[in-house]
Amino acid sequence: MVTFSVIAGFVIFFTIVRSLGISYRKKFSRGFIFASSVYPMFFGMFFVLFGTIIGPEISSDFALGITLTGICLYIFALYKNFSHAGLEWGLVQNVFQTLIVGAFSVIILIGALLFFDSKNKEN
């Protein structure tokens, strides 16, 4: 039953994103999820995750620099969404992009951690 609920939740989420994307594209002639602001948002979230999870093992100054760079990139992505679409649509776009990009960032980071963990166990 839990599996069905999770699958139904994903279907509902992506249906909402799809319908918002269609109306957004009609209004602004640009993509809803894969806009130009996705790349700084992705790298910003990835740098924040990297700096907070892996960074303290390396160096605290390096981790702080990576984390602050990620925060600046993320704020820049938010600004781009608000400046291109206005407050209401920019806010909706930021929320959905943050959820999707955050999930991809966490998946990639977990994959990298598992890869490096398996490499360390081999040695």
N, C-alpha and C positions, 0 to 999 in steps of 0.2 A: 504494500500500500504506500509505503514511503517513496519507493521508486516511482510509482505513478504520480505522486504529488510533485516530486522533483521535475519529472518530465513535463507535466502539465504547467508547472511554474515557468520552465524555460520556454515552452510554446507560447504561453501568454505574454511573457516578457518580449520575446522576439516579434510577436504579432504587433504589440504596441509600438516597438521600435520601428517596425516596417511601416505602419500607418503614419507615424509621426514623420518618418523619413520622406514618404511620398508627398505629404502636404508641405513639408519644409522645402523640398526640391522645387515644387511648383511656385512657392512664394519667393525663394531667394536664389534659385538657379545654381545651387551648389549642394554637395552631399551633406547628409545629417551626421552620420557616424564617421565616415572616412573623408573628412574635410582636412584642410591643411593644418588645422590645429591639433590633429591627432598625434602627429610625430613629436612635437615638443611635450605634449601631455604624456605620451608613452615614455619618452626618455626621462622626463621629470619624475614620474612615478617610479620608474626603474631605479633612478639614482637615489631617490629617497629610501626606497626599500633596501638597496645595496648599502647605502651609507649607514642605515640604522641596524641592519641585521649582520652584515659581514664586516663592515668597516671597523667596529671597535676592536676586532681581533688584529687588525693591521696597524692602525695608528689613529688616535683620537682626532688629531688635526686634519688628517686626510679624510676621515669619515665625516667630519663636520663640513669640510669643503665640498665633498660629493653631495651630502644632504642639502646644503644650501643651494648648490647649483640646481639640484632637482626641484627644490621649492620655487626657485626663480623661473625655471622652464615651465613648471606647472602654472604659475601665475600668468606668465606670458600667453600660454594656451587659453586660459580663461579669458584674458583680455581680448584675444583675437576673436573668440566666439561672441563675446558681448559687442564688440565693435562692428562685426559683420552682420549680426542678426537682431540686435536690440536686446532689451532687458529680458522680456518674457521668453522669447525663443532661445536666446543665448543661455538662459538659466536651464531650460529644459535640455538643451543640447549638452551643456556641461555636466548635468547629472547623469545622463545616459552614457556619454563618452567616458566619464570617470568610472562608472560601473564596469563597462566593457574593457576599457584599457587597464583598469586595476586588476581585473581577472586575468587578462593576458600577461600582465607584468608578474603577478604572483605565480602563474603557471610556469613562466620562463625562469623565474628565480628558483622555484622549487626544483625544476629540471636541472638547473646548473648546480644547485647544492647536492642533489642526488648523484650527478655525474662526478663532481669532485670528491664526494664521499666514497664512491666506488673506486675512484682512482687511488685514494689514500689507503683503502683497505687492501688493494692489490700490492702496494709497496710495503 
